[in-house]
Every structure is written in C-alpha cells, then in structure tokens.
C-alpha cells in the first residue's frame, strides 16, 4: 500500500495583517422559573472573546483573562464600580421582564428575555458604530435607532411594549454618551492590552469528507481564528453558488472556530481536479486550497478499506513470525546445525520482509514471498 504524502494543500502569501474592525458586545439574559439557571446573566465579549462575567447568584463581576486585569490596573475602583453597574442592570432587567409579562397579560412561570448592546470600531478609518437590541421569548423585538435614539419594532406584538421603553431626554443623552464616547474608548483600550490574543491568526486543518459514494462531499475547516472567514467550492477558477450548502461558523472548545460547506457532485474520473475547496481567513493574504480528488477524500469506505488492509498486514506478519519460529526451532533443536550467523541472517531477512510489507502492502509482499519460496524450492531440487 503506497501512501502519497505529497502536499495537496496550497497556502500562498501568508503575510499577516491586522483585523480592521473590533467589537465590544454585552449580552444580558434574564429569566424566571428556569431551574439551575441564574435569573440574570451578563457576559462581555471583545472580538468574540470573553472578558467579563456576572450573574445574579454570585453578584461578582469576574475578569475572564489576565490581560483584562492589566487593562484596568490603572483604575483601582474599576471592578467595584462596574460590579455596581451590573447590579443596577440586573434590577432593570428584572423589572423590564415583569413589565413585558404584565403587558401581555401572562401568568407567572417560565419567561425569559435577552438584550445585546455594544459598539464597533474600525481601526483603519476610526469609524464607530453601535447597536442595542431587546428580545422577549424570541418573538418580540425592539431595536434602537442610533440616530434618533428611539425604538423601532420587529414582530407583531412589539408595538404593545414599545412605549414602555421610550426614553426621556436625560436617558437619551446618557445613551448617546455611552455609545459615541465611553464604549469606543473602552474598546480601544481593551484591544491595545489584548492585542496578542485578539489580533492573532490561526490557520485551520482543511479536510474533504464523504459518508458514502452517493453522499455530498463535505469540505470541513477547523481550528481557525478569528471567526471572520470564508469557505467555498470553486470549479475551473469560478466560485460555485449552485449545488452547495453552507454551514454556520461554530466555536471549538479551545477558542478557535470551525465551518463546513457541502458540494453535491458524483466523484468520477472526469470531475477530478475540476473542483477545489477554498478557505480564506481575515488577516491572512492568500488562501488554502484542497483539490477534489479521490485520494484526498476521507470516507467510510476508504476507512474500511484501510482497516482491512492493516488487518491483513498484521495477520501476514503474525504468520511470518510463526513460520520463522518453527524453522528456527527445527534447525536449533532438531537438526542442531544452525549457527549464530544464520540466526542473524534470518532475523535480517524477516525485518526486510516486514519493512517491504509496510511500504508496498501486504498483497505485494505475499506475492514476492511466494516467488522467493518457489525459487528456493527449485534451487534445492537442483541440488
């Protein structure tokens, strides 16, 4: 079994460049009647990396990494001050959930609401954008217009609660200050201190997978960072948009990400080499390309074939060892004519046979050994 180790993945111009857009995102979840879950949970992300966590059970604001502590070392009161802010947000979220529940005339029980808010900063143009969004039980949505600081609605019943969250003049000014000055300033500071983590780039392992010969071919990329990436199929240099199914970008347990894209195609001799899967990552100039060829596809059939080949190889090695031991026993204890040099020679031959099997496969090894013993037998008959 000959293994082709020639590289079929191509990476070109892997010069790292700094990501242009950074984000500071706050996620708040409030609920009632859900067992084993705090009624209030708040998480802060910078470029999709956890930096702070708070919940209603511990009522402690926790940093999620060392550089977050370093970024706030010049402000001795930061953590206590922000903890008090988190407690205020907790009280407001609870009262807001109760307000919405009563507005819809719902009984007590399991209810939940979510809010996301934050800002984005383009480190090349210095442009700033912001957002705030509230959702109640995945149906009723309020979006904050950052120009007027008034709520817009999504969903048939959101209008019934919109007026309950309208701001007075003072509230509008506070929000405007936060989204245009406080949030971007804090984001820039965190990006500076966390640049070794936030601005890193990691290339993925890209593989072609197929369950059965009639199944779509899946191109799977895992282990990349950041999550701003693209994975697509290309034919004769043109990106395909038909007969392809794109999956979502999902997180891995180590902080990296994975994604996949399926291609509906029957792999034949005619199509081999025409299609290729392409991965592109933000922060990297170039792309990773893997061509659609049978030898590059990991499939259940191929895995089964490889497993059977290894089983055959192990069985053959076992048989060779048994034959060698029998021959050695006969020569040592029956004929008593074997010498040390003969034993060393026999061991050398056995090692060569095993190595040949590893490189060229069990079947070829069996044929060669059969020919060897036939020639050996003819030679003995002539003698």
Order of alpha helices (4+ residues) and beta strands (2+ residues): beta-beta-beta-beta-beta-beta-alpha-alpha-beta-beta-beta-beta-alpha-alpha-alpha-alpha-beta-beta-beta-beta-beta-beta-beta-beta-beta-beta-beta-alpha-alpha-alpha
